[in-house]
Amino acid sequence: MAFKPSLKRKREEEEADVNLMPMMNIVCSLIALLMGTAQMTEISMLEYLPPAEAAEAEDSGAPPAEAPKWNNDATIDLLVNIGEPGFQVSLFGKTEPGPYFFEVPKLPDGNYDFHTLTVRLTQVKDQEIGSPLGIDSVLNENTKKMDSFEVFRYKDGREISLTALGDTPFQVVVHTMDACRGTTVDSVYKELFPVAKLQTFQ
Amino acid sequence: MAFAPSKGAKHRRKEKEGLILGSMLDMMTVILLFLLKLQSSTGAMMKPSQYVNLPTSTREMAPEKSVSIVVNPEGVYEDIEKNPRQLATKEELIDSSAVILDGLETYLSEQREFTKHLGKDFKGSVTIQCDQAITYDQLLRVVNTCGQAEYGTLDFVVVKKGKA
């Protein structure tokens, strides 16, 4: 025998709502707090080792178990001078125009031509320094880890000395260091001279 | 003549009125996660000083907190937000006969001794927030002073820009 359906079944089902307002308040407060403290400009570090420190790092960091297989006491003495007419680039200490001393003049608008400097330094890296002979490593005192780097036929194959007129703004020096550090060719980053040394203008 | 109230209206199911908070909460949660990620990736450890206009660079290197100083055309200061102590005056900074900035050297030496006093390793690194208008001469004076005070690693704070 079938029972008659209960009349109570017609009663409206009450919806159980979660009260979201307190949660909304918390989330809104957190967003306001984080936006207030957020840094919209991304900062970075430009590490600079003074010449004496850089030399110590090179001399002391070689792995003691194995002597280097290369003998690269020769130096290229690459120097970029940030002067009034533009950049002057010298190799092997040369100061007379020729293959080992050239200039990169300023652009017509008076700004330094960082792009051409990078192009010329890429040529120097390819033609004068060539391919790396091997990989060496030094102990990074800060991270306590070994940092590996390429070794070239010139002992200072990764270094560049910078000099500038006394009134040269720091921003120009930083851009010059950027131009000397490396370049991106076909989406591949090519290291040029990442170790910059600031020297007194001669 | 007044009409009698409709019987249908009496039994009509009352529709709930109000905001649909579910989707809004989803959106807020996404924003919250984004901001948390931003906070963790940039690192709250290093905050650019309000007293300098930092240079831009393509260099990508995570900031680290160490002994920190601010160099702007008005002088050299310790890196704190309010009432920073002046370590070198504008006159000292532009003095062409000076090689070392005495006040800065004293400060750096104090910090070095304090680090050693705490029993921590002295790494010899100093973070410099240097204004982009500082000249090469002034920069060399600061660099020489840091070297004199046995700080061998100098980290310049820059604003990151896209690779050239």
Interface residues (C-beta under 8 A of the other chain):
Chain A: E12 E15 L20 M21 M23 M24 V27 C28 L30 I31 L34 M35 T37 A38 Q39 T41 E42 I43 S44 M45 L46 E47 Y48 L49 P50 A52 E53 E56 I82 F114 H115 T118 E141 N142 A164 L165 G166 D167 T168 P169 F170 Q171 V173 V174 H175 M177 D178 A179 R181 T183 T184 Y189 L198 T200 F201
Chain B: R13 K16 L21 G22 M24 L25 M28 T29 I31 L32 L35 L36 L38 Q39 T42 A44 M46 K47 P48 L54 P55 T56 S57 T58 R59 E60 M61 A62 P63 E64 S96 K123 G124 S125 T127 C130 D131 Q132 A133 I134 T135 Y136 D137 L139 L140 V143 C146 G147 G152 T153 L154 D155 F156 V157 V158 V159 K160 K163 A164
